[in-house]
Amino acid sequence: MTRRPAVAATLAALLSAGFAAPAGAGWLPDRERIDALLDKLGGGQQIDESKSVDWGVLPGPFYMPETSLGIGVALVGLYRADQEKTTPLSSLTLMGYASVTGVVGIKFDDYSYFDGDRWRLFVDGSLSNEPSRFWGVGYAAGRDDHWQEYTAQGFGLWPKGFARIAPATWAGLGWSVVQMHASQLEDGQANAILATPAGRSDFASGLSAHLLHDTRDFAPNPARGQVLSLDYAAYAPAFGGEERFDALTARYALYQALDARSILAFELYGDFRSGDVPWNLLPALGNDARMRGYYNGRYRDRDVVSTQLEWRHQFAWRHGMTLWAGAGTLAPRPGDLGEHWLPSFGAGYRFMFKPRVNVRLDLGFGRDSAGVYFQVGEAF
């Protein structure tokens, strides 16, 4: 499952408007008409802080390699969790979607800030039914052209609470719950999923600890600042799960404004697992957030490291674009990382629905692989 949802919405007129549709051209929708239409959906170019939550509704198509073409609705809300003007804007995204391949799901992400940013509460969750593929574990399995079809019926919830312990630094605790059942397994072949220790079903529950250094100006779409995060989760039967394993995730990202319209974004990411890790919770290279261009779950192992560099540019009105390049490696042990590398590069179009909230269309390429991503929000 991907943590970031494949729900993006747009109107058919957005792309047909072009980059410079002249006002009064009857054969093209002009910018004023599109702005007026988006205003009705909550997509104004100014945040209305007189509302408790400034909602925007984005109905329309989405696309990812794992889900194919689908239809979805996203509700994007910007709000202040308290009356302190020094408290950053909070954001809430709620999404429901269905695709032609049988994908059905709902997902949400919430970033809440309180008391002048002394306290933070981040929550993400999902409930989905997604036809998917399992290649196996390791680089060699991912390079193979054979996979097993199955349907992932999953549920996930991860609330995290943070307290500020130093300027721009927070520490926190959380609780991670993940349930997955692999249904509709193909008959007539060696069943790779049933051969794994976890089998077709697994329930994982664990206590997590978090350390966050964050100077970003707006977490969902930063224009400046940096973030360094360390997240550790201990899953065990004592916490209600079925297996005992540990997960350590480290991430560093930097956002540097090159001029008034251009931003350079960099990310280094690592995910390391030990113990009796279920196959569905092994780190994977390839999703809508990093290593775009690969089917999510094709390359999975106990340890992965990836990096990416992205140039983001805002044109006139609501239009923007990105170019990126990155690479990733995976291995069963940290000492073996770097033996095999996979490239990722691509380009994307951006349309600003609300201030700092973009609809994105990305075309990513990997080694003998490609993917299209049509969603809400930046990749990282």
C-alpha positions as CSV (number, residue, x, y, z in Angstrom):
1,M,0.0,0.0,0.0
2,T,1.1,3.5,-0.6
3,R,1.0,5.9,2.2
4,R,0.3,8.9,0.1
5,P,-3.0,8.4,-1.8
6,A,-3.5,8.3,-5.5
7,V,-6.3,10.8,-5.5
8,A,-5.9,13.9,-7.5
9,A,-8.6,15.9,-9.1
10,T,-8.9,18.4,-11.8
11,L,-11.4,19.8,-14.3
12,A,-11.2,19.1,-18.0
13,A,-10.7,22.8,-18.7
14,L,-7.5,23.1,-16.7
15,L,-5.2,21.7,-19.3
16,S,-7.2,22.9,-22.3
17,A,-6.8,26.5,-20.9
18,G,-3.1,26.4,-21.9
19,F,-0.5,28.7,-20.4
20,A,-1.7,31.9,-22.0
21,A,-5.4,31.7,-23.0
22,P,-6.2,35.3,-23.8
23,A,-9.2,36.8,-22.1
24,G,-12.2,37.0,-24.4
25,A,-11.1,34.1,-26.6
26,G,-14.4,32.3,-27.1
27,W,-12.8,29.0,-28.2
28,L,-10.8,28.6,-25.0
29,P,-11.8,28.8,-21.4
30,D,-10.1,31.9,-20.1
31,R,-8.4,32.3,-16.7
32,E,-11.2,34.4,-15.2
33,R,-13.8,31.7,-15.9
34,I,-11.6,28.9,-14.5
35,D,-10.9,31.0,-11.4
36,A,-14.6,31.6,-10.9
37,L,-15.3,27.9,-11.3
38,L,-12.6,26.9,-8.9
39,D,-13.7,29.5,-6.4
40,K,-17.0,27.6,-6.2
41,L,-15.1,24.5,-5.4
42,G,-13.1,26.2,-2.7
43,G,-10.1,26.7,-4.9
44,G,-9.5,30.4,-4.4
45,Q,-6.0,31.8,-4.6
46,Q,-6.4,33.3,-1.1
47,I,-7.0,31.5,2.2
48,D,-10.3,32.5,3.9
49,E,-9.3,32.6,7.6
50,S,-12.7,33.8,8.6
51,K,-13.9,30.1,8.2
52,S,-13.0,27.5,10.8
53,V,-11.8,25.3,7.9
54,D,-11.2,26.7,4.4
55,W,-12.4,23.6,2.4
56,G,-11.7,22.8,-1.2
57,V,-13.4,20.0,-3.2
58,L,-11.5,18.3,-6.0
59,P,-13.5,15.7,-8.0
60,G,-11.9,14.0,-10.9
61,P,-9.5,11.4,-12.3
62,F,-6.4,9.9,-10.7
63,Y,-3.8,7.5,-12.1
64,M,-0.9,5.4,-10.7
65,P,0.9,2.3,-12.1
66,E,-0.6,0.2,-9.3
67,T,-4.2,1.4,-9.7
68,S,-4.6,2.4,-13.4
69,L,-7.2,5.0,-14.2
70,G,-9.8,5.9,-11.6
71,I,-12.2,8.5,-10.2
72,G,-11.9,10.1,-6.8
73,V,-12.9,13.0,-4.7
74,A,-10.5,14.9,-2.3
75,L,-11.4,17.3,0.4
76,V,-8.5,19.7,1.2
77,G,-8.9,21.8,4.3
78,L,-6.7,24.6,5.6
79,Y,-7.3,25.9,9.1
80,R,-5.8,27.2,12.3
81,A,-6.1,24.8,15.3
82,D,-6.0,27.8,17.7
83,Q,-6.2,31.6,17.8
84,E,-2.4,32.1,17.9
85,K,-1.2,33.9,14.8
86,T,2.2,32.4,15.3
87,T,0.8,28.9,14.9
88,P,1.3,27.5,11.4
89,L,-1.7,26.7,9.2
90,S,-2.9,23.1,9.7
91,S,-4.0,21.0,6.8
92,L,-6.4,18.1,6.5
93,T,-6.9,16.0,3.3
94,L,-9.7,13.4,3.0
95,M,-9.9,11.2,0.0
96,G,-12.2,8.5,-1.5
97,Y,-11.4,6.8,-4.8
98,A,-12.1,3.8,-7.1
99,S,-10.4,2.6,-10.3
100,V,-11.2,0.5,-13.3
101,T,-9.0,-2.4,-11.9
102,G,-11.2,-2.7,-8.8
103,V,-9.3,-0.4,-6.4
104,V,-11.6,1.1,-3.8
105,G,-10.3,3.1,-0.8
106,I,-10.4,6.0,1.6
107,K,-7.3,7.8,3.0
108,F,-6.6,10.8,5.1
109,D,-3.7,12.9,6.3
110,D,-3.8,15.6,9.0
111,Y,-1.1,18.0,10.1
112,S,-2.2,19.9,13.2
113,Y,-0.3,22.6,15.0
114,F,-1.1,24.1,18.5
115,D,0.0,26.8,20.9
116,G,2.4,28.7,18.7
117,D,3.7,25.3,17.3
118,R,4.7,24.0,20.7
119,W,2.6,20.9,20.1
120,R,1.9,19.0,16.9
121,L,-0.4,16.1,16.0
122,F,0.2,14.2,12.7
123,V,-2.3,11.4,11.8
124,D,-2.5,9.3,8.6
125,G,-4.8,6.4,7.9
126,S,-6.2,4.3,5.1
127,L,-8.8,1.6,4.3
128,S,-8.4,0.0,0.9
129,N,-9.1,-2.9,-1.4
130,E,-6.4,-2.9,-4.1
131,P,-5.5,-5.5,-6.8
132,S,-1.7,-5.8,-6.7
133,R,1.3,-7.9,-7.5
134,F,4.0,-9.7,-5.6
135,W,7.4,-10.4,-7.2
136,G,9.1,-11.7,-4.1
137,V,11.9,-10.3,-1.9
138,G,15.2,-8.9,-3.0
139,Y,16.7,-7.2,-6.1
140,A,16.8,-10.4,-8.2
141,A,13.1,-11.1,-7.6
142,G,12.2,-7.5,-8.7
143,R,14.2,-7.9,-11.9
144,D,12.2,-11.1,-12.8
145,D,9.3,-10.7,-15.2
146,H,7.1,-13.1,-13.2
147,W,4.8,-12.0,-10.3
148,Q,1.8,-13.2,-8.4
149,E,-1.5,-11.4,-8.6
150,Y,-3.5,-10.8,-5.4
151,T,-5.9,-8.3,-3.9
152,A,-4.6,-6.4,-0.8
153,Q,-7.4,-5.7,1.7
154,G,-5.8,-3.3,4.2
155,F,-6.2,-0.9,7.0
156,G,-3.6,1.4,8.5
157,L,-3.6,4.1,11.2
158,W,-0.7,6.0,12.7
159,P,-1.2,8.9,15.0
160,K,1.9,10.8,16.3
161,G,2.0,13.5,18.9
162,F,5.0,15.9,19.2
163,A,6.2,18.3,21.9
164,R,8.8,21.0,21.1
165,I,12.0,20.4,23.1
166,A,14.3,23.0,21.5
167,P,14.0,25.7,18.8
168,A,12.7,23.9,15.6
169,T,13.0,20.5,17.3
170,W,10.2,18.2,18.5
171,A,10.1,14.8,20.1
172,G,7.1,12.5,20.1
173,L,5.4,9.2,20.6
174,G,2.9,7.4,18.3
175,W,1.1,4.1,17.7
176,S,1.2,2.3,14.4
177,V,-1.5,-0.3,13.4
178,V,-1.4,-2.1,10.0
179,Q,-3.6,-4.9,8.9
180,M,-3.4,-6.7,5.5
181,H,-5.1,-9.7,4.0
182,A,-4.1,-11.0,0.5
183,S,-7.3,-12.3,-1.1
184,Q,-8.0,-13.7,-4.6
185,L,-4.6,-15.4,-4.9
186,E,-4.1,-17.0,-8.3
187,D,-4.5,-20.8,-8.5
188,G,-2.3,-23.2,-10.5
189,Q,1.1,-21.8,-9.5
190,A,3.6,-22.0,-6.7
191,N,2.1,-19.6,-4.2
192,A,4.9,-17.3,-3.2
193,I,2.8,-15.3,-0.7
194,L,1.6,-18.4,1.2
195,A,5.2,-19.6,1.4
196,T,6.2,-16.5,3.4
197,P,6.2,-16.8,7.2
198,A,3.4,-14.3,7.5
199,G,1.2,-16.0,4.9
200,R,-1.8,-14.2,3.4
201,S,-2.8,-12.3,6.5
202,D,-1.0,-10.2,9.0
203,F,-1.7,-7.7,11.8
204,A,1.1,-5.5,13.1
205,S,0.8,-3.1,16.0
206,G,3.7,-1.2,17.6
207,L,4.7,1.8,19.7
208,S,6.7,4.4,18.0
209,A,9.2,7.2,19.0
210,H,10.0,10.2,16.9
211,L,12.6,13.0,16.7
212,L,12.0,15.9,14.3
213,H,14.0,18.9,13.4
214,D,11.9,21.1,11.1
215,T,12.4,24.6,9.7
216,R,10.0,24.2,6.7
217,D,7.6,27.1,6.1
218,F,4.7,24.8,5.1
219,A,5.0,21.0,5.5
220,P,2.8,19.8,2.7
221,N,4.6,22.0,0.1
222,P,7.8,23.7,1.5
223,A,9.4,26.6,-0.3
224,R,12.3,26.9,2.1
225,G,13.8,25.2,5.1
226,Q,14.9,21.7,6.0
227,V,13.7,18.7,7.9
228,L,15.5,15.9,9.6
229,S,13.4,13.1,11.0
230,L,14.1,9.8,12.9
231,D,11.2,7.4,13.4
232,Y,11.5,4.2,15.3
233,A,8.7,1.6,15.8
234,A,8.8,-1.6,17.8
235,Y,6.1,-4.1,16.7
236,A,5.4,-7.0,19.1
237,P,2.7,-9.3,20.4
238,A,2.8,-7.3,23.7
239,F,1.4,-4.4,21.7
240,G,-1.3,-6.5,20.0
241,G,0.6,-7.5,16.8
242,E,1.4,-11.0,15.5
243,E,5.2,-10.6,14.9
244,R,8.1,-9.0,16.7
245,F,10.2,-6.7,14.5
246,D,11.7,-3.2,14.5
247,A,11.5,-0.4,11.9
248,L,13.8,2.6,11.7
249,T,13.2,5.4,9.2
250,A,15.5,8.3,8.6
251,R,14.8,11.2,6.3
252,Y,16.6,14.5,5.5
253,A,15.1,17.0,3.1
254,L,16.3,20.5,2.1
255,Y,14.3,23.2,0.2
256,Q,16.2,26.1,-1.3
257,A,14.6,29.0,-3.2
258,L,16.6,29.8,-6.3
259,D,14.6,32.9,-7.2
260,A,11.0,34.2,-6.7
261,R,9.6,31.3,-8.8
262,S,12.0,28.4,-8.5
263,I,12.8,26.0,-5.7
264,L,15.4,23.2,-5.5
265,A,14.3,20.3,-3.3
266,F,16.6,17.5,-2.1
267,E,15.8,14.3,-0.1
268,L,17.8,11.5,1.3
269,Y,15.7,8.6,2.8
270,G,16.4,5.3,4.5
271,D,14.2,2.6,5.8
272,F,15.7,-0.3,7.8
273,R,13.9,-3.4,9.3
274,S,15.0,-6.2,11.5
275,G,13.3,-9.2,13.1
276,D,10.3,-11.2,11.8
277,V,9.2,-8.6,9.3
278,P,6.0,-9.6,7.3
279,W,6.5,-9.5,3.6
280,N,3.9,-6.7,3.1
281,L,5.8,-4.4,5.6
282,L,9.2,-4.8,4.0
283,P,10.4,-1.4,2.7
284,A,9.9,-0.9,-1.1
285,L,11.6,1.2,-3.7
286,G,9.0,2.8,-5.9
287,N,5.8,4.8,-5.1
288,D,4.3,8.2,-5.7
289,A,6.6,9.9,-3.2
290,R,10.1,8.6,-4.1
291,M,11.6,6.4,-6.8
292,R,8.7,7.4,-9.2
293,G,8.6,5.2,-12.2
294,Y,8.5,1.8,-10.5
295,Y,5.6,-0.3,-9.5
296,N,5.2,-0.1,-5.7
297,G,6.4,-3.3,-4.1
298,R,8.3,-4.7,-7.1
299,Y,11.6,-4.1,-5.4
300,R,11.4,-4.8,-1.6
301,D,13.8,-6.0,1.0
302,R,14.8,-5.4,4.6
303,D,16.8,-2.2,4.0
304,V,16.4,0.5,1.4
305,V,18.1,3.9,0.7
306,S,17.0,6.4,-1.9
307,T,17.7,10.0,-2.8
308,Q,16.2,12.5,-5.2
309,L,16.8,16.1,-6.4
310,E,13.9,18.1,-7.8
311,W,13.6,21.5,-9.5
312,R,10.2,23.2,-9.1
313,H,9.2,26.2,-11.1
314,Q,6.0,28.3,-10.9
315,F,4.9,30.0,-14.1
316,A,2.3,32.7,-14.5
317,W,-1.1,32.2,-12.9
318,R,-1.6,28.6,-11.5
319,H,0.8,26.7,-13.8
320,G,4.1,25.1,-12.7
321,M,6.4,22.3,-13.6
322,T,9.1,20.0,-12.1
323,L,12.1,18.0,-13.2
324,W,13.8,15.4,-11.0
325,A,16.4,12.7,-10.8
326,G,17.2,10.1,-8.1
327,A,18.5,6.7,-7.3
328,G,17.8,3.9,-4.8
329,T,19.3,0.7,-3.5
330,L,18.0,-2.2,-1.5
331,A,19.6,-5.2,0.3
332,P,18.9,-7.8,3.1
333,R,21.5,-6.2,5.3
334,P,22.8,-2.6,5.7
335,G,26.3,-3.7,4.8
336,D,25.1,-4.9,1.4
337,L,23.5,-1.6,0.4
338,G,25.0,-0.1,-2.8
339,E,25.6,-3.4,-4.6
340,H,22.6,-2.7,-6.8
341,W,21.3,0.7,-7.8
342,L,18.1,1.7,-9.6
343,P,17.7,5.1,-11.3
344,S,14.6,7.3,-11.3
345,F,14.0,10.5,-13.3
346,G,11.1,12.4,-14.8
347,A,9.1,15.6,-15.3
348,G,5.8,16.8,-14.0
349,Y,3.1,19.5,-14.5
350,R,1.6,21.4,-11.5
351,F,-1.7,23.2,-11.3
352,M,-2.3,25.3,-8.1
353,F,-5.8,24.5,-6.8
354,K,-5.4,26.4,-3.5
355,P,-2.5,28.4,-2.1
356,R,0.4,26.0,-1.8
357,V,-1.8,23.0,-2.7
358,N,-1.0,21.6,-6.2
359,V,-2.6,19.0,-8.4
360,R,0.3,17.2,-10.0
361,L,0.8,15.1,-13.1
362,D,4.2,13.3,-13.1
363,L,5.8,11.0,-15.7
364,G,8.5,8.9,-14.0
365,F,11.1,6.6,-15.6
366,G,13.1,3.8,-14.1
367,R,15.2,0.9,-15.3
368,D,12.9,-0.9,-17.9
369,S,10.0,0.8,-16.2
370,A,7.8,3.9,-16.3
371,G,4.8,5.3,-14.4
372,V,2.3,8.1,-14.5
373,Y,1.1,9.8,-11.3
374,F,-1.9,12.1,-11.2
375,Q,-2.5,13.3,-7.7
376,V,-2.8,16.0,-5.1
377,G,0.3,17.4,-3.3
378,E,4.0,17.4,-3.9
379,A,5.9,14.1,-3.8
380,F,8.1,15.2,-0.8
